[in-house]
Amino acid sequence: MDLAIIIVSFNVKRYLLDCLSSVCQTCQELNYEVIVVDNNSNDGSAEAVRKNFPDVRVVEIADNVGFAQANNQGYQTTNAEFILLLNPDTILKPGAVKTVLDFMKATSDAGLAGCRILNTDGTLQKSIKRFPSVGNNLISAFCLDKLFFQDEKRAAHYSSRNIVVDYVSGAFLMLRRCAIKDQAYLLNPAFKMYSEEKDLALRLKRKGWKCYFIPGAEIIHYGGRSTQQMPEEMFLELQRSQVKFFYTHYGRFYAQMLDLSWYLVLLASWLKSLAICIMPQNRHRARLMFMAIREYPRIKRPEAA
């Protein structure tokens, strides 16, 4: 088997079924299998998949174990050479999977690869990301990125060339199985949700593998359908995962500097949201940011690497 497509789903049945339809329509010429890991949904997702897509393997989990662990359970059921982690709230555009898979097969140093991600209106989503640094956090906190680096970011996202990046969005993430053969897991189970793709990319980079952005492949991503069901809890989980990432991958001093500078980013984001909180959606953002800056100092810090 060349490729296994793993989709972790939690209470997003309608999006999941549309996603599977796009997989079936765009991957017909590939040697692939689809594994849906249902993370204890209560909307009938597993039954709907079995009824409408009998060839799809469904793995049901009794408890919601989080994104990373659910992907690990799906990974354990396949021996495919390449693995595609695909969000359920995505639609594959024609040729997307084949384009990335062909690139991975032809590029021996490619451990990971992602594609261009679009919103439903055709505008770009942020799909290229950088590993955290104190400098970048300070630049963001003082809004200097808006003044000086917009053109650079835009050029990367609109690039027509395959380029090496730090890491890509987990909405569409293809990896080479042999790149993680010495790991006991696919995604680090210490990260329940968020930062898993960043953790994986940094681990592989330190082993000599590269992560590529393939703009010739495109998907549509509705974005955040699962997390919208409990936004405050998930936003706080995002902050926990950031802290965990800092102390997992960096020495204590630099982890503490990342920690502090990220708090400044949160504080600056809260102040900016207060300035534009007339609109209801901005008031909600202001509440989220206030919760984050209130709870962030209380997050338990692990031992540094």
Secondary structure, DSSP 8 states (H G I E B T S, - for coil): --EEEEEEESS-HHHHHHHHHHHHHH-TTS-EEEEEEE-S-SSSHHHHHHHH-TTSEEEE-SS---HHHHHHHHHTT---SEEEEE-TTEEE-TTHHHHHHHHHHH-TTEEEEEEEEE-TTS-B---EE----HHHHHHHHTTHHHHHSHHHHHHHHT--S-EEESEE-TTEEEEEGGGGTTSS-SS-TT-SSSSHHHHHHHHHHTTT-EEEEEEEEEEEE---TTGGGSHHHHHHHHHHHHHHHHHHHS-HHHHHHHHHHHHHHHHHHHHHHHHTTTSHHHHHHHHHHHHHHHHGGGS------
